[in-house]
Amino acid sequence: MPRCIVLIRSHEPLQEGWRTRSFGPSRPLLDDRVRVAGVRFDETYHPVQVWRRIGGGDDPPAASGFNYGTVGPAATYAVRVDADDEDAVERLRRDRSAEVVGVFADPTVSPFPSPYCSDSPVGATQDVARRLGVRALHRAKLTGRGVHVAVVDTGIDGSRIPVAGGWAPTPGYVPGSSAPNHGTMVAYDVRIAAPDAQLFDYALLKSQAGTWAAFLSDAIAAFADLVERVNAAPGRWVVNNSWGLFDRASDAPIGSPENYSANPDHPFNQVTGALVAAGADVFFAAGNCGADCPDGRCGAGDTGSGASIHGANSHPEVVSVAAVTVTDRRLGYSSQGPGALYSRKPDLAGFSHFAGSGIYPADAGTSAASPVAVGVAAALRQAFATDRLAPAQLKGLLQRTARDVNGDGWDYDLGYGVIDAAAAVKALGLKPQGRKRASTTV
């Protein structure tokens, strides 16, 4: 585990590093109290405040290890280190136990974009809008107006799709300045159901130059920033994540305290829960490692049922999204449950593999299915802020109103079924208002 995430007890220099988004204020403290031989701090990564779920709630079924109460004051800060070997990591853990709360794996995560079964699209944007029931949303004047959607991805081309702000793991990135690629496709797909939502460009997958990839430590920083944004302007935030872990070889073994993929104590899994607790509706693509047509990047033993939905993509509080065509046919690359953190995954399915953004021959993968579902959530969130409809309630609504195309109530392929905006509008008792809106344009 040469690169890892270290959680350190709170001290003022770490707090200052987080406030200023700089490593410098923490350097003397880390050198004096934490550094050991064979371990080097990554000074490009500033300390990140890590919120953890504490006390006062019941764990969801099969989610042992999570503590679902309120979000308490952060007691830890994450820093990133490079270690010579496992002996150096053990020295850090053993000799600095007064300061070091935990040491965790920092695997690489990547987007879920590609149509590995076929490049040929099935249907187009208008078919997705029709099958979703977007007309029912727009007749109720629900277009996502006033709702903030964070697209955590490779970056958005703001000349095509306007953005209201954003974040990046490296300084100097201007939100909306990305070339048109995966992140722009995802943003387009959000706007099928929510054309008036405000998009925020969280360009996480720019952290490794020349690749669409990030270290999980960068995702911790992104979500910590989002927790602050949601706390500052609560009520209507939806977060899309069309990325995840393809190959567990870059993770610590399951059962190890450093593990990410199946460990609820990993700081990214904790900060994911904290983001939901702050009031965000958090969606993750289930993954592209389904048994029938897995992405070539999926690891050995990381495909098919029970082996392809890992880490935060399987978090019990997020909405995990599988993929179907507009004909309700499951796409063979769509990852299948049980999930690693919570067995009943995925939660539902969204449409994918259609002619949409024009970035690729097809907007494909669970990468497209997730933002299609996010658009529905954003449109509904316009009507109900989180003080009236909590994230868990909106998630439950989308599950209950999904179309059970397999006829078995819930299954490891499509969860509760295909997301159905019209059914959700009806369940909420929302009525048409005035003239109906024209069909969606994005």
C-alpha positions as MATLAB code, in Angstrom:
seq = 'MPRCIVLIRSHEPLQEGWRTRSFGPSRPLLDDRVRVAGVRFDETYHPVQVWRRIGGGDDPPAASGFNYGTVGPAATYAVRVDADDEDAVERLRRDRSAEVVGVFADPTVSPFPSPYCSDSPVGATQDVARRLGVRALHRAKLTGRGVHVAVVDTGIDGSRIPVAGGWAPTPGYVPGSSAPNHGTMVAYDVRIAAPDAQLFDYALLKSQAGTWAAFLSDAIAAFADLVERVNAAPGRWVVNNSWGLFDRASDAPIGSPENYSANPDHPFNQVTGALVAAGADVFFAAGNCGADCPDGRCGAGDTGSGASIHGANSHPEVVSVAAVTVTDRRLGYSSQGPGALYSRKPDLAGFSHFAGSGIYPADAGTSAASPVAVGVAAALRQAFATDRLAPAQLKGLLQRTARDVNGDGWDYDLGYGVIDAAAAVKALGLKPQGRKRASTTV';
ca = [
       0.000    0.000    0.000;
       2.571    2.640   -1.088;
       0.014    5.490   -1.255;
      -2.517    5.757    1.535;
      -4.924    8.001    3.400;
      -4.077    8.803    7.011;
      -6.698   10.101    9.436;
      -5.238   12.349   12.131;
      -6.804   13.789   15.248;
      -7.906   17.390   14.984;
      -5.435   20.190   15.691;
      -5.608   23.879   14.843;
      -2.905   23.653   12.105;
      -4.946   20.951   10.345;
      -8.078   23.052   10.670;
      -6.217   26.015    9.193;
      -4.960   23.869    6.315;
      -8.536   22.864    5.556;
      -9.854   26.426    5.805;
      -7.151   27.780    3.484;
      -7.034   24.672    1.257;
      -3.246   24.542    1.677;
      -0.736   22.098    3.110;
       1.635   24.697    4.573;
      -0.042   25.426    7.933;
       0.005   21.732    8.868;
       3.624   20.978    7.924;
       5.280   21.701   11.325;
       2.684   19.645   13.207;
       2.935   16.696   10.821;
       6.737   16.742   10.862;
       6.819   16.847   14.655;
       4.029   14.476   15.644;
       3.259   12.184   12.710;
       6.215   11.695   10.373;
       8.137    8.381   10.570;
      10.955    6.933    8.494;
       9.840    5.744    5.067;
       6.685    7.895    4.951;
       6.395   11.127    2.947;
       3.486   13.560    3.053;
       1.974   14.518   -0.294;
       2.179   18.306   -0.093;
      -0.114   18.705   -3.116;
      -2.960   17.410   -0.925;
      -4.137   19.725    1.842;
      -5.700   18.378    5.064;
      -9.373   17.501    4.558;
     -11.966   17.603    7.287;
     -13.692   14.228    7.579;
     -17.194   14.170    9.034;
     -18.232   10.891   10.582;
     -21.698    9.596   11.418;
     -22.245    9.326   15.164;
     -24.824    7.860   17.534;
     -28.557    7.977   17.865;
     -29.950    5.909   15.008;
     -30.703    2.380   13.911;
     -28.528    0.745   11.300;
     -30.290   -0.259    8.084;
     -30.513   -4.033    7.573;
     -27.251   -5.658    6.499;
     -25.317   -2.436    6.978;
     -23.420   -3.260   10.150;
     -20.645   -0.832   10.852;
     -22.509    2.325    9.898;
     -23.811    4.512   12.678;
     -26.773    6.498   11.433;
     -27.417    9.403   13.728;
     -26.457   13.006   13.305;
     -23.225   14.291   11.858;
     -20.996   15.335   14.721;
     -18.073   17.736   14.842;
     -15.183   16.436   12.784;
     -12.578   14.812   15.016;
     -10.233   13.834   12.215;
      -8.459   15.221    9.176;
      -7.271   13.239    6.178;
      -3.817   13.636    4.676;
      -2.237   11.659    1.840;
       1.112    9.932    2.180;
       3.470    7.789    0.139;
       5.111    4.944    2.041;
       8.150    2.906    1.066;
       6.535   -0.374    2.106;
       4.116   -2.022    4.524;
       6.708   -1.821    7.305;
       6.666    1.971    7.024;
       2.870    1.964    7.218;
       3.034   -0.215   10.310;
       5.540    2.155   11.941;
       3.173    5.029   11.248;
       0.280    3.156   12.794;
       2.245    1.855   15.792;
       4.609    4.700   16.686;
       2.197    7.556   16.078;
      -0.944    6.011   17.568;
      -1.528    9.075   19.759;
      -2.225   11.110   16.618;
      -3.095    8.597   13.891;
      -6.710    7.426   14.004;
      -6.450    5.119   10.998;
      -4.599    4.285    7.804;
      -6.624    3.427    4.700;
      -6.195    2.372    1.088;
      -6.279    5.048   -1.617;
      -7.284    3.118   -4.754;
      -7.783    4.603   -8.207;
     -11.348    5.265   -9.379;
     -12.505    5.854  -12.970;
     -15.680    6.724  -14.912;
     -18.146    4.103  -16.173;
     -18.615    5.310  -19.759;
     -18.132    2.816  -22.503;
     -20.489    0.646  -24.554;
     -18.545   -2.599  -24.597;
     -21.411   -4.683  -25.958;
     -22.250   -2.528  -28.955;
     -21.678    1.036  -30.117;
     -25.124    1.179  -31.728;
     -27.592    3.351  -29.793;
     -31.069    2.147  -28.895;
     -33.435    5.105  -29.181;
     -32.659    8.775  -28.627;
     -33.184   11.575  -26.109;
     -36.857   11.987  -26.970;
     -37.429    8.277  -26.347;
     -35.760    8.531  -22.946;
     -37.918   11.552  -22.065;
     -41.062    9.720  -23.161;
     -40.265    6.510  -21.269;
     -39.251    8.445  -18.149;
     -42.508   10.383  -18.062;
     -40.833   13.781  -18.330;
     -44.065   15.298  -19.656;
     -45.707   14.676  -16.264;
     -42.872   16.538  -14.541;
     -43.027   19.488  -16.876;
     -46.825   19.699  -16.770;
     -46.408   20.099  -13.010;
     -43.857   22.864  -13.749;
     -41.038   20.737  -12.359;
     -37.894   21.404  -14.384;
     -35.258   21.466  -11.651;
     -35.420   25.236  -11.202;
     -33.687   26.250   -7.974;
     -32.055   22.842   -7.558;
     -28.270   22.421   -7.425;
     -26.834   19.355   -9.170;
     -23.178   18.496   -8.610;
     -21.742   16.525  -11.529;
     -18.719   14.791  -10.008;
     -16.867   13.708  -13.122;
     -14.206   14.637  -15.704;
     -15.356   18.252  -16.074;
     -18.041   19.999  -18.138;
     -17.801   22.014  -21.346;
     -19.561   25.172  -20.189;
     -19.949   26.451  -23.745;
     -22.427   23.619  -24.286;
     -23.952   23.351  -20.831;
     -23.730   26.317  -18.429;
     -22.346   25.730  -14.949;
     -22.868   27.738  -11.763;
     -19.601   26.863  -10.050;
     -17.499   23.900   -9.174;
     -14.376   22.360   -7.702;
     -11.286   20.507   -8.864;
      -8.518   18.583   -7.086;
      -5.817   20.774   -8.578;
      -5.640   24.584   -8.473;
      -6.282   26.669  -11.558;
      -9.187   24.754  -13.067;
     -12.030   27.049  -14.113;
     -15.417   25.308  -13.786;
     -16.908   24.711  -17.211;
     -13.552   24.852  -19.023;
     -13.274   21.152  -19.828;
     -13.199   19.725  -23.324;
     -16.454   17.967  -24.243;
     -16.126   14.410  -22.980;
     -17.586   12.102  -20.346;
     -18.540   14.838  -17.871;
     -20.360   16.839  -20.550;
     -22.298   13.718  -21.562;
     -23.333   13.216  -17.946;
     -24.409   16.868  -17.595;
     -26.496   16.587  -20.775;
     -28.259   13.512  -19.428;
     -29.188   15.285  -16.171;
     -30.953   17.949  -18.237;
     -33.275   15.518  -20.009;
     -35.627   15.692  -17.025;
     -34.251   18.800  -15.278;
     -33.326   21.380  -17.941;
     -33.415   24.282  -15.465;
     -31.254   22.770  -12.712;
     -28.072   24.636  -11.773;
     -25.086   22.420  -12.521;
     -21.868   22.447  -10.522;
     -18.746   21.120  -12.224;
     -16.870   18.927   -9.740;
     -13.981   17.865  -11.972;
     -12.767   15.052   -9.721;
     -11.480   12.843  -12.519;
      -8.828   15.349  -13.580;
      -6.549   14.594  -10.659;
      -4.251   12.274  -12.611;
      -2.826   14.147  -15.589;
      -3.531   12.549  -18.954;
      -6.113   10.079  -17.643;
      -9.740   10.082  -16.571;
      -9.018    8.857  -13.085;
      -8.637   10.013   -9.520;
      -7.342    8.776   -6.231;
     -10.061    8.098   -3.686;
      -8.430   10.701   -1.446;
      -9.434   13.294   -4.059;
     -13.032   12.082   -3.822;
     -12.897   12.614   -0.052;
     -11.837   16.218   -0.689;
     -14.630   16.693   -3.248;
     -17.330   15.363   -0.928;
     -15.994   17.341    2.043;
     -16.264   20.482   -0.083;
     -19.817   19.501   -1.009;
     -20.760   19.009    2.646;
     -19.716   22.613    3.260;
     -21.710   23.855    0.245;
     -24.830   21.959    1.281;
     -24.571   23.225    4.851;
     -24.172   26.792    3.555;
     -27.193   26.586    1.211;
     -29.359   23.670    2.370;
     -32.535   22.351    0.830;
     -32.041   21.198   -2.739;
     -28.824   19.387   -3.696;
     -28.463   16.295   -5.882;
     -25.062   14.702   -6.524;
     -24.216   12.458   -9.490;
     -21.276   10.036   -9.451;
     -20.763    8.065  -12.668;
     -17.488    6.498  -11.533;
     -16.111    3.893   -9.177;
     -13.672    1.063   -8.585;
     -13.147   -1.326  -11.502;
     -10.405   -3.501  -10.048;
     -10.031   -4.335   -6.366;
      -6.365   -5.149   -6.911;
      -5.618   -1.488   -6.135;
      -7.512   -1.756   -2.828;
      -6.417   -3.348    0.432;
      -7.799   -6.885    0.906;
     -11.329   -7.334    2.223;
     -11.148   -7.795    5.977;
      -8.148   -5.518    6.316;
      -8.802   -2.319    8.329;
      -7.324   -0.386    5.379;
      -9.890   -1.774    2.909;
     -12.255    0.532    0.992;
     -14.540   -1.684   -1.084;
     -16.299   -3.477    1.786;
     -15.354   -1.372    4.809;
     -17.921    1.068    6.238;
     -15.183    2.728    8.308;
     -13.187    3.869    5.284;
     -13.228    7.685    5.315;
     -14.804    7.970    1.870;
     -17.681    5.714    2.883;
     -18.069    7.804    6.026;
     -18.023   11.160    4.242;
     -20.558    9.798    1.741;
     -22.943    9.164    4.625;
     -22.175   12.606    6.005;
     -23.086   14.221    2.677;
     -26.476   12.496    2.720;
     -26.968   13.543    6.345;
     -26.243   17.140    5.349;
     -29.236   16.920    3.003;
     -27.949   15.848   -0.415;
     -29.541   13.198   -2.616;
     -26.483   11.167   -3.633;
     -26.562    8.903   -6.705;
     -23.893    6.471   -7.883;
     -23.712    4.472  -11.092;
     -23.786    0.790  -10.156;
     -20.833    0.004  -12.431;
     -19.996   -1.592  -15.765;
     -18.820   -4.997  -14.580;
     -21.980   -7.020  -15.230;
     -21.545  -10.705  -15.983;
     -22.722  -10.637  -19.611;
     -20.528   -7.918  -21.066;
     -18.060   -6.471  -18.538;
     -15.750   -3.550  -19.201;
     -12.256   -4.757  -20.006;
     -10.919   -2.829  -17.004;
     -12.892   -4.939  -14.514;
     -10.561   -6.953  -12.318;
     -10.308  -10.708  -12.152;
     -13.126  -11.755   -9.854;
     -14.749   -8.319  -10.069;
     -17.595   -9.131  -12.469;
     -21.141  -10.355  -12.106;
     -23.468  -10.905   -9.185;
     -22.024  -10.127   -5.776;
     -18.649   -9.002   -7.105;
     -19.244   -5.811   -9.079;
     -20.788   -3.071   -6.867;
     -18.154   -1.849   -4.450;
     -17.563    0.827   -1.839;
     -19.703    3.969   -1.922;
     -21.476    2.706   -5.057;
     -23.060    0.174   -2.672;
     -23.525    2.535    0.290;
     -26.906    1.929    1.962;
     -27.921    5.604    1.837;
     -27.092    6.386   -1.796;
     -29.186    5.533   -4.849;
     -27.278    2.950   -6.905;
     -28.370    2.950  -10.548;
     -28.306    0.036  -12.999;
     -28.781    0.434  -16.770;
     -31.477   -0.566  -19.271;
     -32.290    0.427  -22.839;
     -35.439    2.399  -23.679;
     -37.035   -1.000  -24.354;
     -36.462   -1.946  -20.679;
     -33.810   -4.503  -21.574;
     -31.001   -4.811  -19.046;
     -27.634   -3.905  -20.543;
     -25.130   -6.710  -20.122;
     -22.429   -4.491  -18.655;
     -24.669   -3.236  -15.827;
     -23.191   -4.367  -12.495;
     -25.217   -6.733  -10.335;
     -25.771   -7.072   -6.602;
     -25.437   -7.977   -3.839;
     -23.445   -4.863   -3.008;
     -20.312   -4.976   -0.896;
     -21.536   -2.567    1.805;
     -25.268   -3.189    1.528;
     -26.645   -6.297   -0.077;
     -29.823   -4.888   -1.665;
     -28.132   -3.145   -4.561;
     -28.774   -1.746   -7.124;
     -31.731    0.383   -6.045;
     -33.271    1.020   -9.459;
     -32.397    1.350  -13.149;
     -32.122    4.293  -15.517;
     -32.050    4.479  -19.300;
     -28.763    4.245  -21.161;
     -27.216    3.386  -24.520;
     -29.207    6.011  -26.449;
     -28.292    8.697  -28.992;
     -28.117   11.783  -26.822;
     -25.325   14.270  -26.192;
     -23.440   13.555  -29.408;
     -20.199   13.213  -27.446;
     -20.171    9.491  -28.271;
     -22.201    7.308  -30.653;
     -24.334    6.449  -27.623;
     -24.670    7.909  -24.149;
     -23.871    4.604  -22.553;
     -22.843    2.693  -19.479;
     -24.292    3.101  -16.036;
     -22.523    6.459  -16.465;
     -25.551    7.623  -18.478;
     -28.191    5.749  -16.496;
     -27.302    7.514  -13.244;
     -27.648   11.137  -14.458;
     -30.887   10.253  -16.238;
     -32.214    9.232  -12.813;
     -30.607   12.264  -11.162;
     -32.553   14.541  -13.503;
     -35.807   13.034  -12.256;
     -34.720   13.505   -8.641;
     -33.719   17.120   -9.327;
     -37.076   17.902  -10.919;
     -38.948   16.404   -7.959;
     -36.656   18.139   -5.483;
     -37.848   21.479   -6.908;
     -41.227   20.830   -5.279;
     -39.935   19.542   -1.958;
     -36.867   20.796   -0.126;
     -35.220   18.370    2.271;
     -37.069   19.785    5.281;
     -40.253   18.427    3.675;
     -38.877   15.346    1.914;
     -35.638   13.964    3.339;
     -33.144   12.174    1.064;
     -34.210    8.800    2.464;
     -37.848    9.635    1.690;
     -37.106   10.677   -1.878;
     -35.063    7.524   -2.369;
     -37.939    5.427   -1.011;
     -40.397    7.200   -3.312;
     -38.264    6.451   -6.379;
     -37.981    2.809   -5.319;
     -41.715    2.384   -4.702;
     -42.733    4.015   -7.975;
     -40.169    2.258  -10.191;
     -41.628   -0.022  -12.881;
     -41.013   -3.623  -11.894;
     -40.149   -4.881  -15.371;
     -38.836   -8.231  -14.103;
     -41.991   -8.879  -12.080;
     -40.222  -10.009   -8.925;
     -40.511   -6.919   -6.739;
     -36.780   -6.463   -6.300;
     -33.781   -8.222   -7.796;
     -30.006   -7.993   -8.066;
     -30.123   -6.898  -11.711;
     -32.456   -3.868  -11.671;
     -33.301   -3.330   -8.011;
     -36.926   -2.207   -7.711;
     -37.190   -1.581  -11.453;
     -36.912    1.271  -13.944;
     -37.292    4.831  -12.664;
     -40.707    6.300  -13.515;
     -41.097   10.068  -13.156;
     -44.798   10.052  -14.000;
     -45.536    7.527  -11.255;
     -43.515    9.575   -8.759;
     -45.429   12.747   -9.657;
     -48.709   10.897   -9.145;
     -47.583    9.433   -5.819;
     -46.714   12.915   -4.556;
     -50.136   14.225   -5.564;
     -48.666   16.894   -7.844;
     -51.102   18.370  -10.365;
     -50.570   19.944  -13.798;
     -50.181   23.719  -13.623;
     -51.315   25.859  -16.557;
     -50.096   25.075  -20.037;
     -47.947   22.013  -20.311;
     -44.327   22.549  -21.130;
     -43.050   21.519  -24.538;
     -41.019   18.325  -24.764;
     -37.581   18.517  -23.246;
     -34.680   20.235  -24.960;
     -31.105   19.951  -23.800;
];
